[in-house]
Amino acid sequence: MPSAAPMPDAVGAASYLVVMTALPVLCTYLLTRRDFRPRGTALATAGCAILMGAGSWLGFVFPLLVFVVAAVVYLVARRLIRPGPALAWSAVTLVGGILCSVLAMKIAIDSMG
């Protein structure tokens, strides 16, 4: 039985970015579609795609954990206040968390020598 050819590194990196971006984008769309008009939902989804794409490229897997925290912040804040400010709170949480995860990754890589 012939062995399978190894997957090129570029294909592995591209598939990682697609998965790490597509899952949060789908969740963002599903979370925001009933609270906002289609334009607002599209803007929130596009913003999530840009942030998660860049964050996943620079911060490895940590941005996915940050997204989960931001989604929980949105769900809790949506119950307490209007959906617009709740989305702003979760966006600030997402941006701050991605920045922290990228900085942590930078420090870890710099300390390797």
VOPAGU-2260 file (C-alpha; in pm, 1 decimal, decimal comma):
REM VOPAGU-2260
SITE   aa  ch    i         X         Y         Z
SITE  MET   A    0       0,0       0,0       0,0
SITE  PRO   A    1     156,3     330,8    -103,2
SITE  SER   A    2     211,6     588,9     167,3
SITE  ALA   A    3      35,6     922,3     145,7
SITE  ALA   A    4     238,9    1223,1      44,0
SITE  PRO   A    5     311,6    1461,9     330,5
SITE  MET   A    6     105,3    1776,6     347,0
SITE  PRO   A    7     299,6    2089,3     249,1
SITE  ASP   A    8     355,8    2340,7     527,6
SITE  ALA   A    9     168,6    2612,4     339,1
SITE  VAL   A   10    -142,8    2397,5     317,3
SITE  GLY   A   11    -126,0    2318,6     688,6
SITE  ALA   A   12     -86,8    2686,4     779,7
SITE  ALA   A   13    -368,4    2791,3     548,0
SITE  SER   A   14    -606,7    2526,1     679,6
SITE  TYR   A   15    -523,4    2627,7    1037,9
SITE  LEU   A   16    -606,1    2992,1     961,2
SITE  VAL   A   17    -929,5    2899,0     786,4
SITE  VAL   A   18   -1052,0    2686,9    1078,4
SITE  MET   A   19    -940,7    2934,0    1347,4
SITE  THR   A   20   -1120,1    3214,0    1162,3
SITE  ALA   A   21   -1429,6    3029,8    1038,9
SITE  LEU   A   22   -1543,0    2892,8    1376,0
SITE  PRO   A   23   -1556,1    3231,7    1554,3
SITE  VAL   A   24   -1707,7    3399,1    1248,2
SITE  LEU   A   25   -1988,7    3144,0    1236,6
SITE  CYS   A   26   -2049,0    3183,1    1610,0
SITE  THR   A   27   -2051,3    3563,1    1577,2
SITE  TYR   A   28   -2306,6    3545,1    1299,3
SITE  LEU   A   29   -2529,9    3310,5    1496,7
SITE  LEU   A   30   -2503,3    3520,9    1815,3
SITE  THR   A   31   -2574,3    3858,4    1654,3
SITE  ARG   A   32   -2825,9    3783,4    1379,6
SITE  ARG   A   33   -3137,6    3813,5    1595,0
SITE  ASP   A   34   -3018,5    4124,9    1782,2
SITE  PHE   A   35   -2912,6    4338,4    1485,0
SITE  ARG   A   36   -3021,3    4417,8    1131,7
SITE  PRO   A   37   -2843,5    4232,6     849,8
SITE  ARG   A   38   -2596,1    4520,0     800,2
SITE  GLY   A   39   -2501,3    4523,3    1168,8
SITE  THR   A   40   -2463,4    4148,5    1172,0
SITE  ALA   A   41   -2242,4    4163,6     863,1
SITE  LEU   A   42   -2023,7    4433,9    1018,4
SITE  ALA   A   43   -1981,9    4239,6    1343,4
SITE  THR   A   44   -1901,9    3922,4    1151,1
SITE  ALA   A   45   -1650,7    4098,6     924,0
SITE  GLY   A   46   -1481,2    4261,5    1221,6
SITE  CYS   A   47   -1454,8    3925,6    1393,7
SITE  ALA   A   48   -1308,0    3769,9    1078,4
SITE  ILE   A   49   -1038,1    4037,3    1053,4
SITE  LEU   A   50    -949,0    4026,6    1422,7
SITE  MET   A   51    -946,8    3649,0    1449,0
SITE  GLY   A   52    -753,6    3605,0    1124,6
SITE  ALA   A   53    -479,0    3842,2    1234,3
SITE  GLY   A   54    -485,2    3719,0    1593,0
SITE  SER   A   55    -463,2    3353,8    1494,8
SITE  TRP   A   56    -170,3    3425,9    1268,3
SITE  LEU   A   57      18,8    3610,8    1542,0
SITE  GLY   A   58    -106,3    3450,9    1863,5
SITE  PHE   A   59    -143,2    3083,1    1772,7
SITE  VAL   A   60    -441,5    2930,3    1961,0
SITE  PHE   A   61    -490,8    3188,5    2237,0
SITE  PRO   A   62    -725,9    3412,9    2031,9
SITE  LEU   A   63    -978,1    3128,8    2017,5
SITE  LEU   A   64    -989,3    3121,6    2397,0
SITE  VAL   A   65   -1021,7    3500,6    2398,7
SITE  PHE   A   66   -1314,1    3472,2    2156,1
SITE  VAL   A   67   -1492,6    3234,1    2391,8
SITE  VAL   A   68   -1451,4    3485,7    2674,9
SITE  ALA   A   69   -1574,5    3770,9    2450,2
SITE  ALA   A   70   -1878,8    3564,7    2347,4
SITE  VAL   A   71   -1964,6    3499,8    2712,2
SITE  VAL   A   72   -1924,8    3872,4    2785,9
SITE  TYR   A   73   -2166,8    3946,9    2500,3
SITE  LEU   A   74   -2422,8    3691,9    2616,2
SITE  VAL   A   75   -2416,1    3814,1    2976,3
SITE  ALA   A   76   -2410,4    4184,4    2888,2
SITE  ARG   A   77   -2692,8    4138,4    2637,1
SITE  ARG   A   78   -2916,5    4031,6    2925,6
SITE  LEU   A   79   -2819,3    4330,8    3139,2
SITE  ILE   A   80   -2805,9    4611,4    2880,2
SITE  ARG   A   81   -2901,6    4671,0    2517,1
SITE  PRO   A   82   -2733,2    4461,4    2245,4
SITE  GLY   A   83   -2536,1    4755,1    2099,5
SITE  PRO   A   84   -2335,5    4835,9    2414,2
SITE  ALA   A   85   -2305,8    4463,4    2486,6
SITE  LEU   A   86   -2139,8    4415,7    2148,4
SITE  ALA   A   87   -1905,8    4706,7    2224,4
SITE  TRP   A   88   -1807,5    4547,2    2556,8
SITE  SER   A   89   -1735,9    4217,0    2387,1
SITE  ALA   A   90   -1539,2    4389,9    2109,3
SITE  VAL   A   91   -1318,3    4564,6    2365,4
SITE  THR   A   92   -1270,6    4231,1    2541,8
SITE  LEU   A   93   -1179,4    4062,4    2212,9
SITE  VAL   A   94    -931,2    4330,7    2104,2
SITE  GLY   A   95    -768,5    4351,7    2446,7
SITE  GLY   A   96    -743,5    3976,0    2478,8
SITE  ILE   A   97    -595,8    3932,5    2131,8
SITE  LEU   A   98    -339,7    4204,9    2203,5
SITE  CYS   A   99    -244,8    4033,1    2529,2
SITE  SER   A  100    -215,8    3693,5    2360,7
SITE  VAL   A  101       1,3    3832,3    2080,8
SITE  LEU   A  102     227,1    4005,3    2333,6
SITE  ALA   A  103     251,4    3684,7    2537,9
SITE  MET   A  104     347,6    3492,9    2225,0
SITE  LYS   A  105     607,4    3756,9    2136,0
SITE  ILE   A  106     762,1    3736,2    2482,9
SITE  ALA   A  107     767,4    3357,3    2467,0
SITE  ILE   A  108     935,0    3355,3    2126,6
SITE  ASP   A  109    1186,6    3623,9    2227,0
SITE  SER   A  110    1283,9    3429,8    2538,8
SITE  MET   A  111    1368,0    3121,2    2333,3
SITE  GLY   A  112    1693,7    3278,0    2227,1
